[in-house]
């Protein structure tokens, strides 16, 4: 595999289609600079600022870009808000489209056929396996990402967090809670 | 397969298991930025590979599918034929074998490099 990738890189460089330094810069960006902390900041801002929250609901692409997080694939973002009545779960049944700009690269299980198929067929069962037990009356909405439209789940703000700063709140927002396979952490949890 | 089997890996926050996966990923993004293909074209190519069952149940074959999707897209765009890639990959492998440990691997280290250079 490594030799094939090198071969491709050689051909593409010779043809002037890529510059090795630019390719290295992309690797560096995705390994170190982009990650779920970006999304956590978006969520914490929405929890603290009702105006921002409304904007995120109406036009997530612009609201997220205002914090400096823009997608490279020209994809649109939609924020889906969890409530007492409805929990949101994101999947990509086709491949593994994922909101990279706010969550970084997807975890292994997100790319696994088991998750990609079962999240749609049996979302409640999948959530149970992730340790998320929802009340029976809570509906589960499953959002299937595409190349053009990707989803960010805004988890519910945990109770007892009224006094926390935006930064402290962001620390409670896990990657999984923004995919929908988790909930935001309670403040007393590590 | 039970999703629980995958969860321990969910704590593993490394984006890529091996360096070549990161390279293949970045090549794709760079080519898209260059305008060689649209992201929808790419998603279609990748999902086609994944659908053919190349991806293992645990998601481990994902970047193999990724690479194969990229090669097919490049062939379709007449950028690189499978033959080009095979020949050059073999050259890189020969170069790797011929390079003493600790030295950078260069394509020039391929013993057949002169032949390869003369090839059309």
Boltz contact constraints between the chains, C-beta under 6 A:
constraints:
  - contact:
      token1: [A, 1]
      token2: [B, 20]
      max_distance: 6.0
  - contact:
      token1: [A, 2]
      token2: [B, 20]
      max_distance: 6.0
  - contact:
      token1: [A, 3]
      token2: [B, 89]
      max_distance: 6.0
  - contact:
      token1: [A, 3]
      token2: [B, 92]
      max_distance: 6.0
  - contact:
      token1: [A, 3]
      token2: [B, 93]
      max_distance: 6.0
  - contact:
      token1: [A, 4]
      token2: [B, 89]
      max_distance: 6.0
  - contact:
      token1: [A, 5]
      token2: [B, 20]
      max_distance: 6.0
  - contact:
      token1: [A, 5]
      token2: [B, 23]
      max_distance: 6.0
  - contact:
      token1: [A, 5]
      token2: [B, 24]
      max_distance: 6.0
  - contact:
      token1: [A, 6]
      token2: [B, 92]
      max_distance: 6.0
  - contact:
      token1: [A, 7]
      token2: [B, 85]
      max_distance: 6.0
  - contact:
      token1: [A, 7]
      token2: [B, 88]
      max_distance: 6.0
  - contact:
      token1: [A, 7]
      token2: [B, 89]
      max_distance: 6.0
  - contact:
      token1: [A, 7]
      token2: [B, 92]
      max_distance: 6.0
  - contact:
      token1: [A, 10]
      token2: [B, 88]
      max_distance: 6.0
  - contact:
      token1: [A, 11]
      token2: [B, 80]
      max_distance: 6.0
  - contact:
      token1: [A, 17]
      token2: [B, 34]
      max_distance: 6.0
  - contact:
      token1: [A, 18]
      token2: [B, 30]
      max_distance: 6.0
  - contact:
      token1: [A, 22]
      token2: [B, 30]
      max_distance: 6.0
  - contact:
      token1: [A, 23]
      token2: [B, 26]
      max_distance: 6.0
  - contact:
      token1: [A, 23]
      token2: [B, 27]
      max_distance: 6.0
  - contact:
      token1: [A, 23]
      token2: [B, 30]
      max_distance: 6.0
  - contact:
      token1: [A, 26]
      token2: [B, 26]
      max_distance: 6.0
  - contact:
      token1: [A, 26]
      token2: [B, 29]
      max_distance: 6.0
  - contact:
      token1: [A, 27]
      token2: [B, 22]
      max_distance: 6.0
  - contact:
      token1: [A, 27]
      token2: [B, 26]
      max_distance: 6.0
  - contact:
      token1: [A, 31]
      token2: [B, 15]
      max_distance: 6.0
  - contact:
      token1: [A, 73]
      token2: [B, 39]
      max_distance: 6.0
  - contact:
      token1: [A, 94]
      token2: [B, 47]
      max_distance: 6.0
  - contact:
      token1: [A, 95]
      token2: [B, 43]
      max_distance: 6.0
  - contact:
      token1: [A, 95]
      token2: [B, 46]
      max_distance: 6.0
  - contact:
      token1: [A, 95]
      token2: [B, 47]
      max_distance: 6.0
  - contact:
      token1: [A, 95]
      token2: [B, 50]
      max_distance: 6.0
  - contact:
      token1: [A, 105]
      token2: [B, 15]
      max_distance: 6.0
  - contact:
      token1: [A, 107]
      token2: [B, 10]
      max_distance: 6.0
  - contact:
      token1: [A, 108]
      token2: [B, 9]
      max_distance: 6.0
  - contact:
      token1: [A, 108]
      token2: [B, 59]
      max_distance: 6.0
  - contact:
      token1: [A, 109]
      token2: [B, 6]
      max_distance: 6.0
  - contact:
      token1: [A, 109]
      token2: [B, 10]
      max_distance: 6.0
  - contact:
      token1: [A, 111]
      token2: [B, 59]
      max_distance: 6.0
  - contact:
      token1: [A, 111]
      token2: [B, 62]
      max_distance: 6.0
  - contact:
      token1: [A, 112]
      token2: [B, 6]
      max_distance: 6.0
  - contact:
      token1: [A, 112]
      token2: [B, 58]
      max_distance: 6.0
  - contact:
      token1: [A, 112]
      token2: [B, 59]
      max_distance: 6.0
  - contact:
      token1: [A, 113]
      token2: [B, 55]
      max_distance: 6.0
  - contact:
      token1: [A, 113]
      token2: [B, 57]
      max_distance: 6.0
  - contact:
      token1: [A, 114]
      token2: [B, 1]
      max_distance: 6.0
  - contact:
      token1: [A, 114]
      token2: [B, 3]
      max_distance: 6.0
  - contact:
      token1: [A, 114]
      token2: [B, 57]
      max_distance: 6.0
  - contact:
      token1: [A, 129]
      token2: [B, 3]
      max_distance: 6.0
  - contact:
      token1: [A, 129]
      token2: [B, 4]
      max_distance: 6.0
  - contact:
      token1: [A, 147]
      token2: [B, 39]
      max_distance: 6.0
  - contact:
      token1: [A, 147]
      token2: [B, 40]
      max_distance: 6.0
  - contact:
      token1: [A, 147]
      token2: [B, 43]
      max_distance: 6.0
